[in-house]
Amino acid sequence: MMSDLEQFRAETRAWLEANCPPEMREPVRTEKDSVWGGRDQSAMTPAQKQWMDRMGERGWTVPDWPKEYGGGGLSAAETKVLREEMAALRCRNPLSSFGISMLGPALLKYGNEAQKKEHLPKIARGEIRWCQGYSEPNAGSDLASLATKAEDKGDHFLVNGQKVWTSYADNADWIFCLVRTDPTNKHNGISFVLFDMRTPGVSTKPILLISGYSPFCETFFDNVKVPKENLVGELNKGWDVAKYLLGHEREMISGMGLGGGGKNPLIEGARKTIGLDAEGRLADPLLRAQIALFEVRAKAFAAQSERFIDELKAGKAHPAQPSMMKYYGTELNKSRHELMMAAGGSDELEWESEASDGGREARAWLRTKANSIEGGTSEVQLNIIAKRILNLPGA
Ligand SMILES: Cc1cc2nc3c(=O)[nH]c(=O)nc-3n(C[C@H](O)[C@H](O)[C@H](O)COP(=O)(O)OP(=O)(O)OC[C@H]3O[C@@H](n4cnc5c(N)ncnc54)[C@H](O)[C@@H]3O)c2cc1C
């Protein structure tokens, strides 16, 4: 007789086979292949929308969130089975969003009932797209020095200030934002608030990157009225919410180290461009050794990631473990793209031609440079690991 989990696996596989459109089983190649949801869904293909909606209806965009908040209500073991079955059928992630990977976990821990009921189901169904208002021109690594001011005006806060590097702020519907509610206390003077990006006084200005893309913005707040009920957690205790959320952000970013699954584009690409020697090995011995070393590290990281996710879901991960995973995963992803560029030779520097798919590889390689900056730099992660995991004295 099948165990409950085996039964769940069989049913899950059958449902995925019947419901995941064929286009949604193709590898993710460009930014456009990722689905972010939001009020404006006009850029989605019919298959993307169908897949997001079908998974959203079952709560499987957020399988381990409680059912009453739009989740699937699955146990840790069932969530893992779903992940494995999706990987086996090469199903794409139906919805990637800051709501799922960052705000949701923070609301589940710190939000009140009304906030959970209002925001979580809309995140699960991809109806509202969120952006993150943390960094400011003078507050990046030292985030707690942020200065965006929120004054108490009775039933609302009046927010004035500026954020920077706000990813996709120009496409986002709502923002989760750190504001200063007490200028006399650095860490215990920060609050965590939510507001609609259509609120009068909010404006965004895209920043152009070296890759030619513009995935983030400067975000300005000019007398923005934020209702008091949009404060998450206690007044002046937003730093706790912010740190908890950052752990989840780093967990999400560490996933870049896994390289997206599917066929191995590094080895496949190198075989094509470099060719094979008489013994069927990659013809360039130096690159061969570098790729072999990389692959060993990538396999070790994948195994460690699996263990990390299990520990995290079981509530047994060290709070600083996401820093370790983020550091290694992002450095690994940068190496992967360096090697892909090396394997491709000068053709990989092609920027606009049809053959290069509009410089897909070169742009992706440049994008990875930001991996070890976003969500906190590698140097900052090393500081956290040194202090909180290795117990070394701080500077
Ligand atoms: C692609 C991308 C997306 C982003 N998206 C968002 C977003 O959506 N929302 C948001 O709020 N922010 C976002 N950020 C901002 C990001 O969080 C910051 O860039 C990051 O925290 C670093 O801050 P900074 O850029 O001000 O650099 P700084 O803090 O000025 O650091 C400059 C350099 O000094 C080093 N340094 C600083 N302090 C120390 C220290 N104590 N020890 C050792 N070295 C140190 C850093 O490692 C870095 O190399 C994004 C950034 C990128 C690249």
The ligand as an SDF file (V2000), in Angstrom:
LIG
                    3D

 53 58  0  0  0  0  0  0  0  0999 V2000
   20.7750   44.3910   -8.6360 C   0  0  0  0  0  0  0  0  0  0  0  0
   20.5030   45.1040   -7.3550 C   0  0  0  0  0  0  0  0  0  0  0  0
   19.2010   45.1700   -6.8890 C   0  0  0  0  0  0  0  0  0  0  0  0
   18.9280   45.8540   -5.7040 C   0  0  0  0  0  0  0  0  0  0  0  0
   17.6200   45.9420   -5.3100 N   0  0  0  0  0  0  0  0  0  0  0  0
   17.3150   46.6390   -4.1880 C   0  0  0  0  0  0  0  0  0  0  0  0
   15.9520   46.8120   -3.8140 C   0  0  0  0  0  0  0  0  0  0  0  0
   15.0260   46.3390   -4.4710 O   0  0  0  0  0  0  0  0  0  0  0  0
   15.6830   47.5410   -2.7230 N   0  0  0  0  0  0  0  0  0  0  0  0
   16.6760   48.0790   -1.9430 C   0  0  0  0  0  0  0  0  0  0  0  0
   16.3640   48.6980   -0.9410 O   0  0  0  0  0  0  0  0  0  0  0  0
   17.9850   47.9550   -2.2870 N   0  0  0  0  0  0  0  0  0  0  0  0
   18.3240   47.2490   -3.3940 C   0  0  0  0  0  0  0  0  0  0  0  0
   19.6400   47.1070   -3.7700 N   0  0  0  0  0  0  0  0  0  0  0  0
   20.6720   47.7920   -2.9990 C   0  0  0  0  0  0  0  0  0  0  0  0
   21.6130   46.8860   -2.2170 C   0  0  0  0  0  0  0  0  0  0  0  0
   20.9750   46.3500   -1.0910 O   0  0  0  0  0  0  0  0  0  0  0  0
   22.8370   47.7400   -1.8460 C   0  0  0  0  0  0  0  0  0  0  0  0
   23.4890   48.0800   -3.0580 O   0  0  0  0  0  0  0  0  0  0  0  0
   23.7970   47.0000   -0.9490 C   0  0  0  0  0  0  0  0  0  0  0  0
   23.2410   46.7980    0.3200 O   0  0  0  0  0  0  0  0  0  0  0  0
   25.1400   47.7680   -0.8040 C   0  0  0  0  0  0  0  0  0  0  0  0
   24.9230   49.0760   -0.4420 O   0  0  0  0  0  0  0  0  0  0  0  0
   25.6100   50.2750   -1.2720 P   0  0  0  0  0  0  0  0  0  0  0  0
   25.3300   50.0530   -2.7130 O   0  0  0  0  0  0  0  0  0  0  0  0
   25.1590   51.5510   -0.6560 O   0  0  0  0  0  0  0  0  0  0  0  0
   27.1630   50.0790   -1.0750 O   0  0  0  0  0  0  0  0  0  0  0  0
   28.0440   50.5720    0.1600 P   0  0  0  0  0  0  0  0  0  0  0  0
   27.3710   50.1760    1.4330 O   0  0  0  0  0  0  0  0  0  0  0  0
   28.3780   51.9970   -0.0350 O   0  0  0  0  0  0  0  0  0  0  0  0
   29.3440   49.6880   -0.0260 O   0  0  0  0  0  0  0  0  0  0  0  0
   30.4090   50.0290   -0.9260 C   0  0  0  0  0  0  0  0  0  0  0  0
   31.4990   48.9890   -0.7770 C   0  0  0  0  0  0  0  0  0  0  0  0
   32.0230   49.0250    0.5550 O   0  0  0  0  0  0  0  0  0  0  0  0
   31.9780   47.7210    1.1370 C   0  0  0  0  0  0  0  0  0  0  0  0
   31.6660   47.8190    2.5580 N   0  0  0  0  0  0  0  0  0  0  0  0
   30.7250   48.5920    3.1350 C   0  0  0  0  0  0  0  0  0  0  0  0
   30.7000   48.3930    4.4690 N   0  0  0  0  0  0  0  0  0  0  0  0
   31.6390   47.4540    4.7350 C   0  0  0  0  0  0  0  0  0  0  0  0
   32.0910   46.8110    5.9190 C   0  0  0  0  0  0  0  0  0  0  0  0
   31.5490   47.1010    7.1250 N   0  0  0  0  0  0  0  0  0  0  0  0
   33.0810   45.8890    5.8250 N   0  0  0  0  0  0  0  0  0  0  0  0
   33.6290   45.5860    4.6120 C   0  0  0  0  0  0  0  0  0  0  0  0
   33.2540   46.1740    3.4510 N   0  0  0  0  0  0  0  0  0  0  0  0
   32.2640   47.0750    3.5050 C   0  0  0  0  0  0  0  0  0  0  0  0
   30.8590   47.0020    0.4130 C   0  0  0  0  0  0  0  0  0  0  0  0
   31.0350   45.5990    0.4670 O   0  0  0  0  0  0  0  0  0  0  0  0
   31.0110   47.5510   -0.9990 C   0  0  0  0  0  0  0  0  0  0  0  0
   31.9880   46.8430   -1.7060 O   0  0  0  0  0  0  0  0  0  0  0  0
   19.9620   46.4390   -4.9510 C   0  0  0  0  0  0  0  0  0  0  0  0
   21.2890   46.3630   -5.4220 C   0  0  0  0  0  0  0  0  0  0  0  0
   21.5580   45.7200   -6.6100 C   0  0  0  0  0  0  0  0  0  0  0  0
   22.9640   45.6650   -7.0910 C   0  0  0  0  0  0  0  0  0  0  0  0
  1  2  1  0
  2  3  1  0
  2 52  2  0
  3  4  2  0
  4  5  1  0
  4 50  1  0
  5  6  2  0
  6  7  1  0
  6 13  1  0
  7  8  2  0
  7  9  1  0
  9 10  1  0
 10 11  2  0
 10 12  1  0
 12 13  2  0
 13 14  1  0
 14 15  1  0
 14 50  1  0
 15 16  1  0
 16 17  1  0
 16 18  1  0
 18 19  1  0
 18 20  1  0
 20 21  1  0
 20 22  1  0
 22 23  1  0
 23 24  1  0
 24 25  2  0
 24 26  1  0
 24 27  1  0
 27 28  1  0
 28 29  2  0
 28 30  1  0
 28 31  1  0
 31 32  1  0
 32 33  1  0
 33 34  1  0
 33 48  1  0
 34 35  1  0
 35 36  1  0
 35 46  1  0
 36 37  1  0
 36 45  1  0
 37 38  2  0
 38 39  1  0
 39 40  1  0
 39 45  2  0
 40 41  1  0
 40 42  2  0
 42 43  1  0
 43 44  2  0
 44 45  1  0
 46 47  1  0
 46 48  1  0
 48 49  1  0
 50 51  2  0
 51 52  1  0
 52 53  1  0
M  END
$$$$
